[in-house]
Amino acid sequence: MKKTRFSIDQIIRILAEAETPGNSVASVARKYGIVEQTI
């Protein structure tokens, strides 16, 4: 598997999406191809 690096802006956007009511951390992690524990 290729290691993906996210920019600071992308990381902030991903974290904000995970915090949004109605979104689960698991679904956001799956969407971006990262493990749930990373979030």
PyMOL commands that place a pseudoatom at each C-alpha (Angstrom):
pseudoatom trace, name=CA, resn=MET, resi=1, chain=A, elem=C, hetatm=0, pos=[0.000, 0.000, 0.000]
pseudoatom trace, name=CA, resn=LYS, resi=2, chain=A, elem=C, hetatm=0, pos=[1.122, 3.508, -0.775]
pseudoatom trace, name=CA, resn=LYS, resi=3, chain=A, elem=C, hetatm=0, pos=[1.678, 5.807, 2.179]
pseudoatom trace, name=CA, resn=THR, resi=4, chain=A, elem=C, hetatm=0, pos=[-0.411, 8.957, 1.815]
pseudoatom trace, name=CA, resn=ARG, resi=5, chain=A, elem=C, hetatm=0, pos=[0.603, 12.214, 3.435]
pseudoatom trace, name=CA, resn=PHE, resi=6, chain=A, elem=C, hetatm=0, pos=[-2.004, 14.838, 4.153]
pseudoatom trace, name=CA, resn=SER, resi=7, chain=A, elem=C, hetatm=0, pos=[-1.375, 18.579, 4.290]
pseudoatom trace, name=CA, resn=ILE, resi=8, chain=A, elem=C, hetatm=0, pos=[-2.221, 20.504, 7.459]
pseudoatom trace, name=CA, resn=ASP, resi=9, chain=A, elem=C, hetatm=0, pos=[-5.341, 21.919, 5.783]
pseudoatom trace, name=CA, resn=GLN, resi=10, chain=A, elem=C, hetatm=0, pos=[-6.501, 18.441, 4.798]
pseudoatom trace, name=CA, resn=ILE, resi=11, chain=A, elem=C, hetatm=0, pos=[-5.945, 17.128, 8.334]
pseudoatom trace, name=CA, resn=ILE, resi=12, chain=A, elem=C, hetatm=0, pos=[-7.987, 19.990, 9.807]
pseudoatom trace, name=CA, resn=ARG, resi=13, chain=A, elem=C, hetatm=0, pos=[-10.789, 19.314, 7.313]
pseudoatom trace, name=CA, resn=ILE, resi=14, chain=A, elem=C, hetatm=0, pos=[-10.799, 15.573, 8.112]
pseudoatom trace, name=CA, resn=LEU, resi=15, chain=A, elem=C, hetatm=0, pos=[-10.908, 16.209, 11.868]
pseudoatom trace, name=CA, resn=ALA, resi=16, chain=A, elem=C, hetatm=0, pos=[-13.715, 18.745, 11.466]
pseudoatom trace, name=CA, resn=GLU, resi=17, chain=A, elem=C, hetatm=0, pos=[-15.666, 16.250, 9.377]
pseudoatom trace, name=CA, resn=ALA, resi=18, chain=A, elem=C, hetatm=0, pos=[-15.216, 13.573, 12.057]
pseudoatom trace, name=CA, resn=GLU, resi=19, chain=A, elem=C, hetatm=0, pos=[-16.536, 16.005, 14.712]
pseudoatom trace, name=CA, resn=THR, resi=20, chain=A, elem=C, hetatm=0, pos=[-19.654, 16.881, 12.691]
pseudoatom trace, name=CA, resn=PRO, resi=21, chain=A, elem=C, hetatm=0, pos=[-22.852, 15.507, 14.255]
pseudoatom trace, name=CA, resn=GLY, resi=22, chain=A, elem=C, hetatm=0, pos=[-24.158, 12.579, 12.250]
pseudoatom trace, name=CA, resn=ASN, resi=23, chain=A, elem=C, hetatm=0, pos=[-20.736, 11.443, 11.036]
pseudoatom trace, name=CA, resn=SER, resi=24, chain=A, elem=C, hetatm=0, pos=[-18.970, 8.560, 12.704]
pseudoatom trace, name=CA, resn=VAL, resi=25, chain=A, elem=C, hetatm=0, pos=[-15.205, 8.463, 13.108]
pseudoatom trace, name=CA, resn=ALA, resi=26, chain=A, elem=C, hetatm=0, pos=[-15.194, 5.024, 11.480]
pseudoatom trace, name=CA, resn=SER, resi=27, chain=A, elem=C, hetatm=0, pos=[-16.955, 6.255, 8.326]
pseudoatom trace, name=CA, resn=VAL, resi=28, chain=A, elem=C, hetatm=0, pos=[-14.649, 9.272, 7.973]
pseudoatom trace, name=CA, resn=ALA, resi=29, chain=A, elem=C, hetatm=0, pos=[-11.570, 7.086, 8.489]
pseudoatom trace, name=CA, resn=ARG, resi=30, chain=A, elem=C, hetatm=0, pos=[-12.808, 4.634, 5.866]
pseudoatom trace, name=CA, resn=LYS, resi=31, chain=A, elem=C, hetatm=0, pos=[-13.534, 7.485, 3.423]
pseudoatom trace, name=CA, resn=TYR, resi=32, chain=A, elem=C, hetatm=0, pos=[-9.940, 8.764, 3.612]
pseudoatom trace, name=CA, resn=GLY, resi=33, chain=A, elem=C, hetatm=0, pos=[-8.255, 5.362, 3.913]
pseudoatom trace, name=CA, resn=ILE, resi=34, chain=A, elem=C, hetatm=0, pos=[-6.837, 5.861, 7.399]
pseudoatom trace, name=CA, resn=VAL, resi=35, chain=A, elem=C, hetatm=0, pos=[-7.261, 3.804, 10.549]
pseudoatom trace, name=CA, resn=GLU, resi=36, chain=A, elem=C, hetatm=0, pos=[-9.842, 4.915, 13.091]
pseudoatom trace, name=CA, resn=GLN, resi=37, chain=A, elem=C, hetatm=0, pos=[-7.246, 5.206, 15.880]
pseudoatom trace, name=CA, resn=THR, resi=38, chain=A, elem=C, hetatm=0, pos=[-5.404, 7.885, 13.895]
pseudoatom trace, name=CA, resn=ILE, resi=39, chain=A, elem=C, hetatm=0, pos=[-8.381, 10.203, 14.241]
for i in range(1, 39): cmd.bond("trace and resi %d" % i, "trace and resi %d" % (i + 1))
show_as sticks, trace
zoom trace
